[in-house]
Amino acid sequence: MKTPQAFHDFTLQFHQDLDLVYPDWASDAPTDRHKIYQSFRQRYGDQAVRDLNAFTERLLSDGQTDLESFWFRESRSDWVISNDGIRRLLKDFQTWASSL
């Protein structure tokens, strides 16, 4: 499956915004993560949000995908995130995107 540009843009911005701008991004409350998503939307537009959401849906629907390896190989972020952490992040993004 070809990784869309929106995924690369999102992971780059996600990495840049993490601890410096949104130190509580990993908390149970999604407030800071949603600020990251909104920042992504403002910078790259609604189409990028739709593209990333559609890609996330395909990615998460395949239970065999090793998300950790995929993230390490395809993302522009140099953070290593666990399989469960990536799944949680992408599902959270989907929930946010579906509320638009």
N, C-alpha and C positions, 0 to 999 in steps of 0.2 A: 504494500500500500504506500503510495507516494505521500510524503509529508508536505502539507501545504505551507506556503510562506507565512500564513497567520500563526502556525505553531512555532516557527522559528522566531517570529517577532514577539510573540507572547512570552516564550521562555527567556528571551534576551531581556525584555523589560522586567519580567518576574525576578530574574536574578539581580538586576540593577536596583530594583525597588525593595528587595527583601529587608534585610536588617537595618539598612540606613534610613529608609523612609517609613517603613511599616514594621516595626520590631515585633508586633503581636500577630503577625500574619499566620502563625501556626496555632493560635489559641482555638479553643472550642467555639468561641464567638466569631462569626465570619466577617466582622466589620472591616478589618484591615485587608483581608483577601478581596472583599468586594470593592474596596477602594483601588486595589491593584487592577481588578477587572475593569472598573470604570475608567481608570487612567489609560488602560489598553484601548478601550472603546474610543475615548476622546482622541487618542493619538493615531489609531489605525482605522477607525470607522466601524460602522454597523456591519458592513460586508465582512470584515475580518472577524468580527464576533460570530457571525453566522457560519463562516467557513471553519473556524476553530470549533464551534459547537458541533457541526456535522462531522468533522474529523474525530472529535472526542467520542461521539456516539458510536462510530464504527470501531474505534480503538477499544473502547470499553466493552463492546458487545462480543468481542473475541476473548473468551475466557482463557485461551492458551497464550495470549500475548504476554511476554515478559516485559512488563512496563519499566522495570528498573533498567534493563539492558537497552530498551528502546530510548528511554530518557537520556541515558548516558551517551548513546550513539547519535541521537537526532536533535537533542535540545541545544540551545545556545547558552544554556546555563551550565556552570561548572560545579554546581551543587549536586551531591549525590543524595537522592531521595529514595526511600524504600518503596517497594512495590505498593504496599498499603497506603503510604503517604501520597504517591502519585495518583492512585485511584481516588483517594479522598479529595485531592485538589481538583482533579478533572470532574468528578461528580459535583463538587461544590460550584465549579464554573458553570456546568450545565444548568444547575438549579438557578444560579444568578441569571444566566442568559435567557432562560425560559420565562423569567419574570419581566423581561423588557417588553 
